[in-house]
Amino acid sequence: MRPFAVVLCSLALAGCNLVYKIDVQQGNYVTEDVVARVKTGMTKAEVRQVLGTPLVADIFHANRWDYYFSSVKNHKAENRTLLSVFFENDKVTAVKGESHPPAPPPVGQAGPAAAPAPAAPAPAPAPASPAPAPAAPAASPAPATPAPTTPAK
């Protein structure tokens, strides 16, 4: 009887959506700013350096790389995008599809618009000239008044 109660409770919890359902993200999250760096004429190696390895490299379409992204939350597709890069003679000829907006900056860091422009570097200080050596003490000048003399007797 006890195993039956455990199975019955498990089914009841699963039916009530009380079981945690993991969010699943698959593919390449490609942003607009990264796609803007891909230029016509780039080699496959350069594209791989910028966008990463494609999720789908079809043997039937060797001249096309597909960057697919899918986000599923609570068993419902929330976000799906497909970006295709087309090649001819191992050089980019076209980029078609969707991309994501640039990711926001991490919490606690200012974004590019809020960051102040770097200040121009301060000019280097001029090398200090050596201080003049102190003058040797001058001989004391002779007194202007003659020294008192004693009267002769």
VORO-71135 format. One record per residue (C-alpha): chain; x, y negated, z. Coordinates in steps of 0.001 Angstrom, whole numbers, plus 500000, padded with zeros to 6 digits. Layout:
N
("A" (X Y Z))
...
***
This chain:
153
("A" (500000 500000 500000))
("A" (502839 497592 500796))
("A" (504423 497689 497255))
("A" (500998 497030 495781))
("A" (500608 493898 497950))
("A" (504033 492616 496875))
("A" (503187 493085 493184))
("A" (499781 491444 493657))
("A" (501339 488399 495408))
("A" (503996 488081 492691))
("A" (501382 488079 489946))
("A" (499285 485549 491830))
("A" (502244 483189 492230))
("A" (503254 483570 488581))
("A" (499713 482840 487472))
("A" (499542 479674 489569))
("A" (502670 478130 488002))
("A" (504394 478098 491374))
("A" (507436 479803 489925))
("A" (510247 477477 488887))
("A" (510691 477194 485139))
("A" (514102 476087 483999))
("A" (514527 473275 481475))
("A" (516446 474462 478417))
("A" (518564 472257 476182))
("A" (520173 473831 473147))
("A" (522303 472497 470361))
("A" (524298 469361 469714))
("A" (523117 466091 471294))
("A" (524208 463743 468499))
("A" (523817 460004 469109))
("A" (523521 457141 466615))
("A" (526896 455678 467521))
("A" (528635 459002 466825))
("A" (526798 459454 463500))
("A" (527912 455949 462488))
("A" (531528 457136 462749))
("A" (530963 459784 460044))
("A" (531887 458273 456677))
("A" (531594 459522 453118))
("A" (534826 461201 452058))
("A" (535756 462584 455494))
("A" (537046 466164 455583))
("A" (535312 468996 457423))
("A" (538023 468912 460090))
("A" (537432 465190 460686))
("A" (533660 465698 460935))
("A" (534193 468551 463403))
("A" (536409 466225 465463))
("A" (533684 463532 465559))
("A" (530460 465571 465823))
("A" (531712 468864 467219))
("A" (531109 472349 465893))
("A" (527777 472621 464068))
("A" (525122 474789 465644))
("A" (524264 476300 462273))
("A" (526878 476975 459591))
("A" (524858 478941 457047))
("A" (526767 481306 454759))
("A" (524141 480698 452060))
("A" (524682 476924 452292))
("A" (528416 476640 452948))
("A" (528374 472970 451924))
("A" (525873 471987 454616))
("A" (526347 471801 458374))
("A" (523260 471487 460566))
("A" (523380 469899 464004))
("A" (520166 470958 465741))
("A" (519036 469885 469213))
("A" (516061 471164 471181))
("A" (514858 470334 474677))
("A" (512181 472509 476276))
("A" (510585 471605 479622))
("A" (507919 473762 481254))
("A" (507786 475948 478148))
("A" (506842 472964 475968))
("A" (509099 471569 473249))
("A" (509816 468006 474261))
("A" (512498 466865 471848))
("A" (513777 468365 468607))
("A" (516149 466781 466123))
("A" (518041 467983 463079))
("A" (521027 466238 461499))
("A" (522533 467701 458315))
("A" (525947 466839 456900))
("A" (526480 467691 453225))
("A" (529877 468404 451683))
("A" (531270 468682 448183))
("A" (534865 469884 447727))
("A" (535210 469823 451538))
("A" (534441 466073 451673))
("A" (531312 464445 453143))
("A" (528829 463344 450494))
("A" (525733 462641 452631))
("A" (524403 462612 456190))
("A" (520657 463075 456609))
("A" (518349 463583 459541))
("A" (517678 462253 463004))
("A" (519941 461304 465863))
("A" (519398 460167 469428))
("A" (519903 456647 470751))
("A" (523175 456092 472592))
("A" (523174 457499 476100))
("A" (522825 454992 478938))
("A" (525953 454343 480993))
("A" (526421 456424 484137))
("A" (524854 455082 487309))
("A" (527023 452467 488961))
("A" (528821 451455 485776))
("A" (527968 448437 483679))
("A" (526953 449004 480089))
("A" (528808 447508 477135))
("A" (526429 444518 476966))
("A" (526809 443739 480659))
("A" (530563 444179 480790))
("A" (532446 440890 480721))
("A" (534847 440368 477887))
("A" (538410 441056 478878))
("A" (540249 437851 479720))
("A" (543204 436829 477632))
("A" (546401 437881 479298))
("A" (548026 435141 481322))
("A" (551213 433763 479804))
("A" (554351 435176 481303))
("A" (555961 432831 483786))
("A" (559042 431060 482529))
("A" (562257 432418 483960))
("A" (563208 430434 487017))
("A" (566170 428165 486511))
("A" (568821 428538 489172))
("A" (568474 426022 491975))
("A" (571216 423411 492047))
("A" (573913 424218 494544))
("A" (573916 421922 497535))
("A" (576535 419177 497274))
("A" (579543 419415 499510))
("A" (579214 417114 502473))
("A" (580683 413793 501560))
("A" (583352 412302 503712))
("A" (581832 409841 506061))
("A" (582391 406327 504804))
("A" (584598 403990 506717))
("A" (582720 401829 509131))
("A" (581900 398385 507827))
("A" (582838 396695 511076))
("A" (586317 397016 512411))
("A" (586790 398887 515589))
("A" (586963 396717 518659))
("A" (590415 395890 519707))
("A" (591580 395382 523194))
("A" (592864 391875 524070))
("A" (596560 391573 524405))
("A" (597923 390497 527759))
***
